[in-house]
Amino acid sequence: MNLVTGATGLLGTRVVFDLLQKGEKVRAAKRKNSDLETMSSVFKYYGDKELFLFKQIDWVDLDLLDVSNVYESLEGVSKVFHCAAIVSFHYSDYELMYQTNVIGTRNMVNSALERKVDYFVHVSSTAAIGKNKEEFQRESNAWKTDDKNSYYSLSKHGAEQEVWRGIEEGLRAVIVNPCIIIGPSNWNRSSTSLFKTIKKGLKFYTTGANAYVDVRDVSEIMQTLVEKEIHTDRFLCIGENMTYLELFTKIAKAFSVKAPHIEAKAWQANIVWRLEDIKYRLTGKKPVITKETARSAQQVTKFSNEKVCEKLGFKFRSVQEAVDYTSTYFIQENL
């Protein structure tokens, strides 16, 4: 039995689908009030037209902070795919991220050790990769704590430390560090919301750059690592490095809308996040732009996929393929 946490999310949905398609048994963990409508529509898009695979899912409501609940969810489980996490770039969510990402992972690791699961795959992030002055950031970079680390990166680094501690205690585990994942999901959530923003019309772009990867590739890498029994290691999952403008233009073209064409200067972004912060303090409404997102939008960060390509002989899909595949889903759903 495989347990997938965060099963209704962008990556979790694909992991569940791929496992079921291989004939594996899957226990999918979700929150009590999770909406399964998007997940079922994505399953249909993936090829499960009659939801034959979807109906085979063994659902479990999971609270990562409830130790007994976590332990019970692992009964009879041999492999864990820990995809669940909170992603936010606002300081008010740090405690929530710490509890879910760090303490939640600690509870998963401890229960996996007690249950003697065969294998544990932890989904981390490029945010947990240490930064150096080289052109490309790699898995071997040393972590450095400074005031430029986002609250999210701190929580993901803390989660990784829990996994490494579990490995020291005998857990066969591997860590994957995806960049920004592109794939069909709820376009009101996480990275997928970018498609909604551009579809509705986005005029501004920044000069920063980042890395992107197709959701199908991340899921395939995770399961290949399990099949090859590779553990006690971590792997960056990077499809392509490109500027935000390049990505925005590809998405705009897929929707046949005008691409962003006005450069947002750093000083303008700094004014906006400060105004947004004032509005948040007055109204409690979460800001569209934060200090962290304004800073990262201007940074050029590149990551290397050399390690996973050499170790697994893996070939990534292009960002163009990922954008086309994802935008087609939204068009078919008439969103």
C-alpha positions in Angstrom: 0.0 0.0 0.0 1.2 3.5 -0.9 0.3 6.5 1.2 0.2 9.9 -0.6 -0.2 13.0 1.5 -1.4 16.2 -0.1 -3.2 14.0 -2.6 -5.6 16.6 -3.9 -2.8 19.1 -4.7 -1.1 19.7 -8.0 1.7 17.1 -7.5 -0.2 14.7 -5.2 -2.9 14.3 -7.9 -0.4 13.2 -10.5 1.4 10.9 -8.1 -1.8 9.2 -7.1 -2.8 8.8 -10.8 0.6 7.3 -11.8 0.6 4.8 -9.0 -2.9 3.6 -9.8 -2.1 3.4 -13.5 0.7 1.0 -12.6 -1.7 -1.2 -10.6 -0.5 0.0 -7.2 -2.9 0.3 -4.2 -3.1 3.9 -3.0 -4.3 5.5 0.2 -4.8 9.2 -0.4 -4.6 11.6 2.5 -6.7 14.8 2.4 -8.1 17.4 4.7 -11.7 16.7 6.0 -13.2 19.4 3.9 -11.1 18.9 0.7 -12.9 19.5 -2.6 -12.4 16.4 -4.8 -14.1 17.9 -7.9 -10.9 19.4 -9.4 -9.0 16.2 -8.7 -11.6 14.1 -10.5 -11.7 16.4 -13.5 -7.9 16.3 -13.7 -8.0 12.5 -13.6 -10.4 12.6 -16.6 -7.9 14.9 -18.4 -5.1 12.4 -17.6 -7.1 9.7 -19.4 -9.3 8.2 -16.6 -12.4 9.1 -18.5 -14.8 6.9 -16.5 -13.0 7.6 -13.3 -12.2 3.8 -12.9 -8.9 4.6 -11.3 -10.3 7.4 -9.2 -12.8 5.1 -7.6 -10.1 2.8 -6.5 -8.6 5.4 -4.1 -8.6 4.5 -0.4 -9.3 7.9 1.1 -8.2 9.0 4.6 -8.7 12.3 6.4 -5.3 13.3 7.8 -4.3 15.9 10.3 -0.5 16.0 10.2 -0.4 17.5 13.7 -2.4 14.7 15.2 0.2 12.1 16.0 -2.3 9.2 16.5 -4.0 10.1 13.3 -0.7 10.0 11.4 0.2 6.7 12.9 -3.1 5.1 12.1 -2.9 6.4 8.5 0.3 4.4 8.0 -1.2 1.0 8.9 -0.3 -1.5 6.2 1.7 1.1 4.3 5.0 0.2 2.6 5.8 3.4 0.8 5.1 7.0 1.6 5.0 9.9 -0.9 4.9 13.0 1.4 3.6 15.8 -0.9 1.6 17.8 1.7 2.9 21.3 2.5 1.8 24.9 3.1 3.2 27.4 0.6 3.0 31.1 1.5 5.3 34.1 1.3 3.6 36.2 3.9 5.0 36.5 7.4 1.6 36.0 9.1 1.6 32.4 7.8 5.0 31.4 9.2 3.6 29.6 12.3 1.2 27.7 10.1 4.0 26.7 7.7 6.3 25.7 10.6 3.6 23.5 12.1 2.6 21.8 8.9 5.9 21.7 7.0 8.2 21.0 9.9 6.2 19.4 12.7 3.9 17.6 10.3 6.9 16.1 8.5 8.4 15.2 11.9 5.2 13.3 12.8 5.3 11.5 9.4 8.9 10.5 9.8 8.4 9.3 13.4 5.4 7.2 12.5 7.1 5.8 9.4 10.0 4.7 11.6 7.6 3.1 14.1 5.6 1.4 11.3 8.8 0.3 9.6 7.7 1.5 6.1 10.0 0.4 3.3 10.5 3.7 1.6 9.8 7.4 2.2 9.8 10.1 -0.5 9.8 13.6 0.8 8.8 16.5 -1.5 10.9 19.5 -0.6 11.6 22.5 -2.8 14.4 24.5 -4.5 13.6 27.0 -1.7 15.5 24.6 0.7 18.7 24.6 -1.5 21.5 26.6 -0.2 22.7 29.5 -2.4 26.2 30.2 -3.6 27.8 32.5 -6.2 27.9 29.9 -8.9 25.7 30.3 -12.0 23.8 27.2 -11.2 22.6 26.1 -7.7 23.1 22.4 -6.9 22.1 19.9 -4.3 25.5 20.0 -2.7 25.2 23.7 -1.8 25.6 24.4 1.9 22.6 25.9 3.7 23.2 29.4 5.0 20.7 31.1 7.4 20.4 34.8 6.7 17.7 37.5 6.5 17.2 36.8 2.7 15.7 33.4 3.3 11.9 33.4 3.0 9.7 32.0 5.7 8.7 29.3 3.3 12.3 28.3 2.6 13.0 28.2 6.4 10.1 25.8 6.9 11.1 23.5 4.0 14.7 23.4 5.2 13.4 22.5 8.6 11.3 19.7 7.1 14.4 18.3 5.3 16.3 18.3 8.6 13.5 16.0 10.0 13.9 13.6 7.1 17.7 13.5 7.4 17.3 12.8 11.1 14.9 10.0 10.2 17.5 8.6 7.8 20.1 8.6 10.6 17.6 6.5 12.6 17.2 3.9 9.9 14.5 5.3 7.5 15.1 4.6 3.9 14.2 8.0 2.4 15.0 10.2 -0.5 14.3 14.0 -1.0 13.2 15.6 -4.2 13.5 19.4 -4.7 11.2 20.6 -7.5 11.3 24.1 -8.8 8.0 25.8 -9.8 5.7 23.0 -10.9 3.5 23.4 -14.0 0.5 21.2 -14.4 -3.3 21.0 -14.4 -5.0 21.7 -11.1 -7.1 24.3 -9.3 -6.1 27.5 -10.9 -6.9 29.5 -7.8 -4.1 27.7 -5.9 -0.3 27.8 -5.8 1.7 28.1 -9.0 -1.2 27.2 -11.2 -2.9 30.6 -10.3 -0.4 32.2 -12.7 -2.3 30.8 -15.6 -5.5 32.5 -14.3 -3.7 35.8 -13.8 -2.3 35.9 -17.3 -5.5 34.6 -18.9 -7.4 37.5 -17.3 -4.8 40.0 -18.5 -1.4 40.9 -17.0 0.4 44.0 -18.2 3.5 43.9 -16.0 6.6 41.7 -15.9 9.8 41.7 -13.9 13.3 41.0 -15.0 13.8 38.0 -12.7 14.3 34.4 -13.7 13.5 31.0 -12.1 13.2 27.3 -12.9 10.2 25.3 -14.0 9.2 21.7 -14.3 6.3 19.6 -15.7 4.3 17.9 -12.9 4.5 14.6 -14.9 8.3 14.7 -14.7 8.4 15.2 -10.9 6.0 12.3 -10.3 8.0 10.0 -12.7 11.2 10.9 -10.9 9.8 10.2 -7.5 8.6 6.7 -8.6 11.7 5.9 -10.5 13.8 6.6 -7.3 11.6 4.2 -5.4 11.8 1.5 -8.1 15.6 1.8 -8.3 15.7 1.8 -4.4 17.8 5.0 -4.3 17.8 6.6 -0.9 19.8 8.7 1.5 20.1 11.4 -1.1 18.4 14.4 -2.6 17.7 15.5 -6.2 16.7 18.7 -7.8 13.9 18.4 -10.3 14.5 21.1 -12.9 13.0 21.2 -16.4 14.2 24.6 -17.7 15.6 27.8 -16.4 14.0 30.9 -18.0 12.9 34.5 -17.3 9.5 35.3 -16.0 8.8 37.2 -19.2 9.6 34.1 -21.3 7.2 32.0 -19.3 4.5 34.6 -19.2 4.7 35.0 -23.0 4.3 31.3 -23.5 1.2 31.2 -21.3 -0.3 34.2 -22.9 0.2 32.7 -26.4 -1.4 29.5 -25.3 -4.5 31.5 -24.3 -4.3 33.8 -27.3 -4.1 36.9 -25.0 -1.7 39.8 -25.0 1.5 39.0 -23.1 2.8 41.3 -20.3 4.7 44.2 -21.9 5.5 46.7 -19.2 8.6 46.2 -17.1 7.9 46.6 -13.3 11.0 48.2 -11.8 12.4 47.2 -8.4 11.5 50.5 -6.8 7.9 50.2 -8.0 7.6 46.7 -6.6 9.0 48.0 -3.3 6.3 50.7 -3.1 3.6 48.2 -4.0 4.5 45.6 -1.3 4.6 48.3 1.4 1.2 49.6 0.4 -0.1 46.1 0.4 1.3 45.5 3.8 -0.4 48.6 5.2 -3.7 47.4 3.6 -3.2 44.0 5.3 -2.7 45.6 8.7 -5.8 47.7 8.3 -8.1 45.2 6.7 -6.6 41.8 7.4 -6.8 41.0 3.6 -3.8 39.0 2.5 -1.5 41.0 0.1 -1.1 40.2 -3.6 2.5 41.1 -3.4 4.7 40.7 -0.3 8.3 41.8 0.5 9.5 38.3 -0.3 7.7 37.9 -3.6 8.8 41.5 -4.7 12.4 40.6 -4.0 12.3 37.1 -5.7 10.6 38.6 -8.8 13.7 40.7 -9.5 16.3 37.9 -8.8 17.8 35.6 -11.5 18.1 32.2 -10.0 19.2 29.1 -12.0 19.3 25.5 -10.9 21.1 22.4 -12.3 19.4 19.2 -13.2 22.6 17.4 -14.0 22.5 15.0 -11.0 19.1 13.5 -11.6 19.7 13.3 -15.4 23.0 11.4 -14.9 21.7 9.2 -12.0 18.5 8.2 -13.7 19.2 8.9 -17.4 16.2 11.2 -17.2 15.1 13.5 -19.9 12.8 16.4 -18.9 9.9 17.7 -20.9 10.2 21.3 -22.1 8.4 24.2 -20.4 6.6 24.7 -23.7 5.1 21.2 -23.4 4.2 21.8 -19.8 2.4 25.1 -20.6 0.6 23.6 -23.6 -0.6 20.6 -21.6 -1.8 22.7 -18.7 -3.5 25.5 -20.7 -5.3 22.9 -22.8 -6.9 21.5 -19.6 -8.1 25.0 -18.6 -9.5 25.6 -22.1 -11.3 22.3 -22.1 -12.8 23.1 -18.7 -14.0 26.5 -20.0 -12.3 28.3 -17.1 
